[in-house]
Amino acid sequence: MVVIRILTSILKKKFLIYLLLTLIPTAALSTVLAKQQVKFLEDQNRNKAEEYANFHTMNIENFLGETVGRLEMLATSIKYQNNNLNKVENLLRETKGKDPRLSGFFWTNTNGDLLISTNTTSKDINVSDQPYFQRAIKTEKTSFSEVHIGRVTGRRIITIATPIVDHGQLQGVLVASLSMDEIEAAIKNLLKDEMVILTDSSKHILIKAGSIPVEHSIKSSRDIAEIPWTISVLVSSENGLAFWKPFLRYIIVFLTISNIVFLWAQYFLLKRKVKKENAQNELHKLELIGNLAASTAHEIRNPLTGIKGLVKLLSEEYHDKKAQSYFEVIQTEIDRINVIVSELLVLGKPTAHTLKTYNANTIVAEIEPIIRSEANFMNVELTVDYHTEELPVSCVKDQLKQVVLNLTKNSLQAMPYGGKLSIVLDKQSENCLITVADNGVGMQKDQINKAFNPFFTLKKDGSGLGLTVCKRIIDSYGGKIFIKSIPNEGTQVVITLPLVMYDT
């Protein structure tokens, strides 16, 4: 149960992180972008509705303008008939049918009495009480009636009255019937994907052409100039789909990208965590090895001192050559054990000594003869470049000498058939740089990563503690040590130590 609770807690935590870093930002960003696209589409549809409204308004105005123009031309022809009713009637009958939008012509006197009709209807009709007739008489301009049902055709029409004035005298009024079907046909012929609604001044629908869902539409309206009508154009605007389509598309795209980023981040964090855990394990292991090495070194050194003293006494007692050669070998091996024990002590506690300030140039100069001697023996060309200024560092002189000697020893052993070895001392910002470089066999990348691990060695008779001790010593001085190496080209070890002021 405890394990299940722990796993549940971990899963909840990971899901919460996933929710906060992936799902919520993805949903928020997709919503914002989808709304922007909806707004863009709405602006496009609004512009489209306005464009269509202007177009249909112009079409109807042109239609009415052409009709009025033809009627006024006919009125001009009537004016020259000198009130001869027969000639006027013949002219009207000849004109009827030539324009399909006009269903009939009528001629009235100034009192509104119907004198001539091209349609079969009673002539005992007076239109003086009609508003359109009164406006035509009063303004002496063409006037339109409201939409009404024609007495002869039984269809919806508007009546157009055009007064005829000759030398300031009103001769009569030419009346014509304009079929609303013709206006509707003119609108429908130009429809695309919009709906057009034509209303009068009382908001009554006169014409409705096209079909789209009104609840998902954008509307634009315009007033007709010649007549008190309003034309409204509706274009489709599917807001629901307009939002959800891009929203789902953005969700898929961003969710894919965010999941890749999330998995990459998880991988990076996991890798970093593993690396940190490995470093901590190595640190604990090194600490454990150090403590073990220090205690072991002390335990070894005590009997070793006694053995060394007894061997010295025996060598003074037995003087023959064979015995002396044995004693010499024993002394050499004891010295070798002492070197290893000393390295174990440094590995265990490198900060046991008091640090003092020394010139790094001087320290390297003191051990240069030893290095040069070994280099000559190994047929290696040695170059040492000292810095022109003093390089004061806080250290234990013998330990820093040991570090440089260990590094040069490794370089010499990496060049069994001769080569070049260089030691360069330099100053970089507030640091002293000691670089030991060779053109020996070099190291692989995985070997470089393990180089400072205790007991890791590439030599048959090596202890694997040399570089470990070097790193512990340099770390204790607040410095750093780096290895750069290319197989079959050589190795470069760089020591960085902080510069200090001389002790006063």
C-alpha positions as CSV (number, residue, x, y, z in Angstrom):
1,M,0.0,0.0,0.0
2,V,2.8,2.4,0.8
3,V,4.4,1.7,-2.6
4,I,1.1,2.3,-4.3
5,R,0.7,5.6,-2.5
6,I,4.2,6.7,-3.4
7,L,3.7,5.8,-7.1
8,T,0.3,7.6,-7.1
9,S,1.9,10.7,-5.5
10,I,4.7,10.7,-8.1
11,L,2.2,10.2,-11.0
12,K,0.0,13.1,-9.7
13,K,3.0,15.3,-9.4
14,K,4.2,14.5,-13.0
15,F,0.7,15.0,-14.4
16,L,0.4,18.4,-12.6
17,I,3.8,19.4,-14.1
18,Y,2.6,18.2,-17.5
19,L,-0.7,20.1,-17.1
20,L,1.0,23.3,-16.1
21,L,3.8,23.2,-18.7
22,T,2.1,21.6,-21.7
23,L,-1.7,21.3,-21.7
24,I,-2.7,24.7,-20.2
25,P,-0.2,26.8,-22.3
26,T,-1.2,24.9,-25.4
27,A,-4.9,25.4,-24.8
28,A,-4.4,29.1,-24.0
29,L,-2.2,29.8,-27.0
30,S,-4.5,27.9,-29.3
31,T,-7.5,29.8,-28.0
32,V,-5.8,33.2,-28.5
33,L,-4.7,32.3,-32.1
34,A,-8.1,30.8,-33.0
35,K,-9.9,33.9,-31.7
36,Q,-7.5,36.1,-33.8
37,Q,-8.4,34.0,-36.8
38,V,-12.1,34.3,-36.1
39,K,-11.7,38.1,-35.8
40,F,-9.8,38.1,-39.1
41,L,-12.5,36.0,-40.8
42,E,-15.3,38.3,-39.3
43,D,-13.5,41.4,-40.6
44,Q,-13.2,39.7,-44.0
45,N,-16.9,38.8,-43.9
46,R,-17.9,42.3,-42.8
47,N,-15.9,43.8,-45.6
48,K,-17.5,41.3,-47.9
49,A,-21.0,42.2,-46.7
50,E,-20.3,45.9,-47.1
51,E,-19.0,45.3,-50.6
52,Y,-22.1,43.3,-51.6
53,A,-24.4,45.9,-50.0
54,N,-22.7,48.6,-52.1
55,F,-22.9,46.5,-55.2
56,H,-26.6,45.6,-54.9
57,T,-27.5,49.2,-53.8
58,M,-25.8,50.5,-57.0
59,N,-27.6,47.8,-59.0
60,I,-31.1,48.8,-57.8
61,E,-30.3,52.5,-58.1
62,N,-29.1,51.9,-61.7
63,F,-32.2,49.8,-62.4
64,L,-34.5,52.6,-61.1
65,G,-32.4,55.3,-62.8
66,E,-32.7,53.5,-66.2
67,T,-36.5,53.1,-65.7
68,V,-37.0,56.7,-64.8
69,G,-34.7,57.7,-67.7
70,R,-36.8,55.8,-70.2
71,L,-40.0,57.1,-68.8
72,E,-38.8,60.7,-69.0
73,M,-37.8,60.2,-72.6
74,L,-41.3,58.9,-73.3
75,A,-42.7,61.9,-71.5
76,T,-40.6,64.2,-73.7
77,S,-42.0,62.5,-76.8
78,I,-45.6,63.0,-75.4
79,K,-44.9,66.7,-74.9
80,Y,-44.5,67.2,-78.6
81,Q,-47.9,65.6,-79.4
82,N,-49.7,68.9,-78.5
83,N,-52.2,67.2,-76.2
84,N,-53.5,65.1,-79.1
85,L,-54.9,62.2,-77.1
86,N,-55.0,59.8,-80.1
87,K,-51.4,60.4,-80.9
88,V,-50.5,60.0,-77.2
89,E,-52.4,56.8,-77.0
90,N,-50.8,55.4,-80.1
91,L,-47.4,56.3,-78.7
92,L,-48.1,54.6,-75.4
93,R,-49.4,51.5,-77.0
94,E,-46.4,51.2,-79.4
95,T,-44.1,51.6,-76.4
96,K,-45.8,49.0,-74.2
97,G,-44.0,45.7,-74.2
98,K,-40.7,47.1,-75.3
99,D,-39.5,47.3,-71.7
100,P,-40.6,44.2,-69.7
101,R,-40.1,45.9,-66.4
102,L,-43.0,48.4,-67.2
103,S,-46.3,46.5,-67.2
104,G,-48.5,49.5,-68.4
105,F,-48.7,53.2,-69.2
106,F,-51.4,55.7,-68.2
107,W,-52.0,59.3,-69.1
108,T,-53.8,61.6,-66.6
109,N,-54.7,65.2,-66.7
110,T,-53.6,67.6,-64.0
111,N,-56.7,66.8,-61.9
112,G,-55.7,63.1,-61.8
113,D,-58.4,61.8,-64.2
114,L,-57.3,58.8,-66.1
115,L,-57.6,59.7,-69.8
116,I,-55.5,56.9,-71.5
117,S,-54.7,53.4,-70.4
118,T,-52.7,50.7,-72.2
119,N,-54.2,48.1,-69.9
120,T,-57.9,47.0,-70.0
121,T,-59.3,49.0,-67.2
122,S,-62.1,51.5,-66.5
123,K,-61.2,55.1,-67.3
124,D,-63.4,56.4,-64.6
125,I,-60.5,56.5,-62.2
126,N,-59.0,59.5,-60.4
127,V,-55.5,59.3,-58.8
128,S,-55.3,62.8,-57.5
129,D,-55.6,61.5,-53.9
130,Q,-52.5,59.3,-54.3
131,P,-49.4,60.6,-52.5
132,Y,-47.1,59.9,-55.4
133,F,-49.4,61.9,-57.8
134,Q,-49.5,64.8,-55.4
135,R,-45.7,64.8,-55.1
136,A,-45.2,64.7,-58.9
137,I,-47.6,67.7,-59.3
138,K,-46.1,69.6,-56.5
139,T,-42.4,69.0,-57.3
140,E,-42.8,68.6,-61.1
141,K,-40.4,65.7,-60.8
142,T,-40.8,61.9,-61.1
143,S,-42.3,60.3,-58.0
144,F,-42.6,56.7,-56.8
145,S,-45.5,55.1,-55.0
146,E,-45.4,52.5,-52.2
147,V,-45.5,48.9,-53.2
148,H,-49.1,47.8,-53.9
149,I,-51.1,45.1,-55.8
150,G,-51.9,46.1,-59.4
151,R,-55.6,46.2,-60.2
152,V,-55.1,44.6,-63.6
153,T,-52.1,42.2,-63.2
154,G,-52.8,41.3,-59.5
155,R,-49.0,41.5,-58.9
156,R,-46.9,43.7,-56.7
157,I,-46.0,46.8,-58.4
158,I,-44.8,50.4,-57.7
159,T,-46.3,53.2,-59.7
160,I,-44.1,55.9,-61.2
161,A,-45.5,59.3,-62.0
162,T,-43.7,61.7,-64.4
163,P,-45.2,65.2,-64.9
164,I,-45.0,66.7,-68.3
165,V,-44.3,70.4,-68.3
166,D,-44.2,72.6,-71.4
167,H,-43.1,76.2,-71.1
168,G,-43.9,76.2,-67.4
169,Q,-47.4,74.8,-68.0
170,L,-48.2,71.3,-66.6
171,Q,-49.8,69.3,-69.4
172,G,-50.5,66.1,-67.6
173,V,-48.8,63.2,-65.8
174,L,-47.4,60.0,-67.4
175,V,-48.0,57.1,-65.1
176,A,-46.3,53.7,-65.4
177,S,-46.4,50.4,-63.4
178,L,-43.0,48.9,-62.5
179,S,-43.3,45.2,-61.5
180,M,-41.5,44.2,-58.3
181,D,-40.8,40.8,-60.0
182,E,-38.4,42.6,-62.4
183,I,-36.6,44.2,-59.5
184,E,-36.3,40.8,-57.7
185,A,-35.1,39.1,-60.9
186,A,-32.4,41.9,-61.3
187,I,-31.2,41.1,-57.7
188,K,-31.3,37.3,-58.1
189,N,-29.3,37.5,-61.3
190,L,-26.4,39.0,-59.4
191,L,-26.5,36.8,-56.3
192,K,-23.4,34.8,-55.3
193,D,-23.3,33.4,-51.8
194,E,-25.2,36.2,-50.0
195,M,-28.8,36.9,-49.0
196,V,-30.4,40.2,-50.0
197,I,-33.4,41.7,-48.1
198,L,-35.2,44.8,-49.5
199,T,-37.5,46.6,-47.0
200,D,-39.6,49.8,-47.2
201,S,-39.8,52.7,-44.8
202,S,-42.0,50.7,-42.5
203,K,-39.5,47.8,-42.3
204,H,-41.8,45.6,-44.3
205,I,-39.9,43.0,-46.4
206,L,-40.5,43.7,-50.1
207,I,-37.9,41.2,-51.6
208,K,-35.9,38.4,-50.0
209,A,-33.4,36.7,-52.3
210,G,-30.9,34.0,-51.3
211,S,-30.8,31.8,-48.2
212,I,-28.3,31.5,-45.4
213,P,-28.7,30.9,-41.6
214,V,-29.5,34.4,-40.2
215,E,-28.2,33.4,-36.7
216,H,-24.7,32.8,-38.2
217,S,-24.4,35.9,-40.5
218,I,-23.0,39.4,-40.8
219,K,-25.3,42.1,-42.0
220,S,-24.6,45.4,-43.9
221,S,-27.4,47.8,-44.9
222,R,-27.7,50.7,-47.3
223,D,-30.5,53.2,-48.2
224,I,-31.7,53.5,-51.8
225,A,-31.3,57.1,-53.1
226,E,-34.4,57.3,-55.4
227,I,-36.9,55.7,-53.1
228,P,-37.3,55.2,-49.3
229,W,-36.1,51.6,-49.4
230,T,-33.3,49.9,-47.4
231,I,-31.3,47.0,-48.8
232,S,-29.6,44.6,-46.4
233,V,-27.0,42.1,-47.4
234,L,-26.2,39.1,-45.1
235,V,-23.1,36.9,-45.6
236,S,-22.5,33.6,-43.8
237,S,-20.2,33.7,-40.7
238,E,-20.0,30.3,-39.1
239,N,-18.4,31.5,-35.9
240,G,-18.6,28.1,-34.2
241,L,-16.7,26.2,-36.9
242,A,-14.5,29.3,-37.6
243,F,-13.2,29.0,-34.0
244,W,-13.1,25.2,-33.5
245,K,-11.4,24.3,-36.8
246,P,-8.3,26.5,-36.2
247,F,-8.4,25.8,-32.5
248,L,-8.2,22.0,-33.1
249,R,-5.5,22.6,-35.7
250,Y,-3.4,24.7,-33.3
251,I,-4.0,22.3,-30.5
252,I,-2.6,19.4,-32.5
253,V,0.4,21.4,-33.7
254,F,1.3,23.0,-30.4
255,L,0.6,19.8,-28.4
256,T,3.0,18.0,-30.7
257,I,5.7,20.6,-30.3
258,S,5.1,21.0,-26.5
259,N,5.2,17.3,-26.0
260,I,8.5,17.0,-27.8
261,V,9.9,19.9,-25.8
262,F,8.4,18.4,-22.6
263,L,10.0,15.0,-23.3
264,W,13.3,16.6,-24.2
265,A,13.2,18.6,-21.0
266,Q,12.3,15.5,-19.0
267,Y,15.2,13.7,-20.7
268,F,17.6,16.6,-20.0
269,L,16.5,16.8,-16.3
270,L,16.7,13.0,-15.9
271,K,20.2,13.0,-17.5
272,R,21.2,15.9,-15.3
273,K,19.8,14.1,-12.2
274,V,21.7,10.9,-13.1
275,K,24.8,12.9,-13.7
276,K,24.4,14.6,-10.4
277,E,23.8,11.3,-8.6
278,N,26.8,9.8,-10.3
279,A,28.9,12.7,-9.2
280,Q,27.6,12.4,-5.7
281,N,28.3,8.6,-5.8
282,E,31.8,9.3,-7.0
283,L,32.3,11.9,-4.3
284,H,31.1,9.5,-1.6
285,K,33.2,6.7,-3.1
286,L,36.2,9.0,-3.2
287,E,35.6,10.1,0.4
288,L,35.2,6.5,1.5
289,I,38.4,5.5,-0.5
290,G,40.2,8.4,1.0
291,N,39.3,7.6,4.5
292,L,40.1,3.9,3.9
293,A,43.4,4.9,2.2
294,A,44.5,7.2,5.0
295,S,43.8,4.7,7.7
296,T,45.4,1.9,5.7
297,A,48.4,4.1,5.0
298,H,49.0,4.8,8.7
299,E,48.7,1.1,9.5
300,I,51.1,0.2,6.7
301,R,53.6,2.9,7.5
302,N,54.1,1.8,11.2
303,P,55.4,-1.8,10.5
304,L,57.1,-0.6,7.3
305,T,59.3,1.8,9.4
306,G,60.3,-1.2,11.6
307,I,61.0,-3.4,8.6
308,K,63.2,-0.6,7.1
309,G,65.2,-0.2,10.3
310,L,65.8,-4.0,10.7
311,V,66.9,-4.2,7.0
312,K,69.4,-1.4,7.6
313,L,70.7,-3.2,10.7
314,L,71.0,-6.5,8.8
315,S,72.8,-4.7,5.9
316,E,75.4,-3.4,8.3
317,E,75.9,-6.9,9.8
318,Y,76.2,-8.9,6.5
319,H,78.8,-7.4,4.1
320,D,79.0,-9.9,1.3
321,K,78.0,-8.8,-2.1
322,K,75.0,-11.2,-2.6
323,A,73.5,-10.2,0.7
324,Q,74.0,-6.5,0.0
325,S,72.2,-6.9,-3.4
326,Y,69.3,-8.4,-1.6
327,F,69.2,-5.6,0.9
328,E,69.3,-3.1,-1.9
329,V,66.3,-4.6,-3.6
330,I,64.4,-4.7,-0.3
331,Q,65.2,-1.0,0.4
332,T,64.1,-0.1,-3.2
333,E,60.8,-1.9,-2.8
334,I,60.3,-0.4,0.7
335,D,60.8,3.1,-0.8
336,R,58.3,2.2,-3.6
337,I,55.8,1.2,-0.9
338,N,56.5,4.5,0.9
339,V,55.7,6.4,-2.3
340,I,52.4,4.6,-2.6
341,V,51.6,5.1,1.1
342,S,52.4,8.8,0.7
343,E,49.9,9.0,-2.3
344,L,47.3,7.2,-0.2
345,L,47.8,9.8,2.6
346,V,47.4,12.7,0.1
347,L,44.3,11.0,-1.3
348,G,42.8,10.7,2.2
349,K,43.6,14.2,3.5
350,P,45.4,16.6,1.1
351,T,44.8,19.7,3.2
352,A,46.8,18.5,6.2
353,H,49.6,21.0,5.5
354,T,49.6,24.8,6.0
355,L,49.4,26.7,2.7
356,K,51.9,29.4,1.8
357,T,52.4,31.7,-1.1
358,Y,55.0,30.7,-3.7
359,N,56.0,31.8,-7.2
360,A,54.8,29.1,-9.6
361,N,57.8,30.0,-11.9
362,T,60.2,29.2,-9.0
363,I,58.5,25.9,-8.1
364,V,58.7,24.6,-11.7
365,A,62.3,25.9,-12.1
366,E,63.4,23.8,-9.0
367,I,62.1,20.6,-10.6
368,E,63.1,21.4,-14.1
369,P,66.5,19.6,-13.8
370,I,64.8,16.4,-12.7
371,I,62.3,16.5,-15.6
372,R,65.0,17.4,-18.1
373,S,67.1,14.5,-16.9
374,E,64.2,12.0,-17.3
375,A,63.3,13.6,-20.7
376,N,66.9,13.1,-22.0
377,F,66.8,9.5,-20.9
378,M,63.5,9.0,-22.7
379,N,64.8,10.8,-25.9
380,V,62.1,13.5,-25.4
381,E,62.7,17.2,-26.3
382,L,61.7,19.4,-23.4
383,T,60.7,23.1,-23.5
384,V,59.8,25.1,-20.5
385,D,58.3,28.6,-20.9
386,Y,58.2,30.7,-17.8
387,H,56.0,33.8,-17.5
388,T,57.7,37.2,-17.5
389,E,55.9,38.2,-14.3
390,E,55.7,36.4,-11.0
391,L,52.8,34.0,-10.5
392,P,52.1,33.9,-6.7
393,V,49.9,31.0,-5.7
394,S,48.8,29.6,-2.3
395,C,49.9,26.0,-2.0
396,V,52.2,23.4,-0.4
397,K,55.4,23.6,-2.5
398,D,56.2,19.9,-2.4
399,Q,52.6,18.9,-3.3
400,L,52.6,21.2,-6.3
401,K,56.0,19.8,-7.3
402,Q,54.5,16.4,-7.0
403,V,51.6,17.3,-9.2
404,V,53.8,18.7,-12.0
405,L,56.2,15.7,-11.7
406,N,53.2,13.3,-11.9
407,L,51.9,15.0,-15.0
408,T,55.3,15.1,-16.7
409,K,55.9,11.4,-15.8
410,N,52.6,10.5,-17.5
411,S,53.6,12.5,-20.6
412,L,57.0,10.8,-20.8
413,Q,55.5,7.4,-20.4
414,A,53.1,8.2,-23.2
415,M,56.1,8.8,-25.6
416,P,58.1,5.5,-25.3
417,Y,59.8,6.3,-28.7
418,G,60.6,9.9,-28.0
419,G,58.7,13.1,-28.7
420,K,58.1,16.6,-27.5
421,L,57.1,17.7,-24.0
422,S,56.3,21.3,-23.1
423,I,55.6,23.1,-19.8
424,V,54.1,26.6,-20.2
425,L,53.3,29.0,-17.3
426,D,51.0,31.8,-18.1
427,K,48.7,34.4,-16.6
428,Q,45.0,34.6,-17.5
429,S,42.9,37.2,-15.8
430,E,43.3,36.4,-12.0
431,N,44.6,32.9,-12.5
432,C,47.9,31.1,-13.0
433,L,47.9,28.6,-15.8
434,I,50.3,25.6,-15.9
435,T,50.1,23.6,-19.1
436,V,51.8,20.3,-19.6
437,A,51.5,19.1,-23.2
438,D,53.0,16.1,-25.1
439,N,52.6,14.5,-28.6
440,G,52.3,11.0,-27.3
441,V,49.7,8.3,-27.8
442,G,46.8,10.4,-26.5
443,M,43.6,9.2,-24.8
444,Q,40.0,8.2,-25.9
445,K,37.1,10.3,-24.7
446,D,35.9,7.6,-22.3
447,Q,39.4,7.3,-20.9
448,I,39.5,11.1,-20.2
449,N,36.2,10.9,-18.3
450,K,37.6,8.2,-16.1
451,A,41.1,9.6,-15.7
452,F,40.6,11.1,-12.3
453,N,38.8,8.0,-10.9
454,P,40.8,6.2,-8.2
455,F,42.7,3.1,-9.3
456,F,41.9,3.8,-13.0
457,T,45.1,3.3,-15.0
458,L,46.3,2.5,-18.5
459,K,49.7,1.3,-17.3
460,K,50.5,-2.3,-16.4
461,D,52.3,-1.4,-13.2
462,G,50.4,1.8,-12.3
463,S,48.5,2.3,-9.1
464,G,45.8,4.5,-10.6
465,L,46.2,7.1,-7.9
466,G,48.5,9.6,-9.6
467,L,45.9,11.8,-11.3
468,T,43.4,11.3,-8.5
469,V,46.0,12.7,-6.1
470,C,46.8,15.6,-8.5
471,K,43.1,16.5,-8.6
472,R,42.6,16.3,-4.9
473,I,45.7,18.6,-4.4
474,I,44.6,21.2,-7.0
475,D,41.0,21.1,-5.7
476,S,42.3,21.8,-2.2
477,Y,44.0,25.0,-3.5
478,G,40.7,26.2,-5.1
479,G,42.0,25.4,-8.6
480,K,40.9,23.3,-11.5
481,I,42.6,20.7,-13.7
482,F,41.5,19.8,-17.2
483,I,42.6,17.2,-19.7
484,K,42.4,17.6,-23.5
485,S,43.6,14.7,-25.6
486,I,43.3,13.3,-29.2
487,P,44.3,9.7,-29.8
488,N,47.7,9.4,-31.6
489,E,48.2,13.2,-31.5
490,G,48.9,14.0,-27.9
491,T,47.6,15.1,-24.5
492,Q,47.4,18.5,-22.9
493,V,46.7,19.0,-19.1
494,V,45.9,22.5,-17.9
495,I,46.1,23.5,-14.2
496,T,44.3,26.7,-13.2
497,L,45.3,28.2,-9.8
498,P,44.0,31.5,-8.4
499,L,46.7,34.2,-8.0
500,V,47.2,35.6,-4.5
501,M,49.2,38.4,-2.8
502,Y,52.4,37.5,-1.2
503,D,52.4,36.9,2.6
504,T,53.6,39.9,4.6
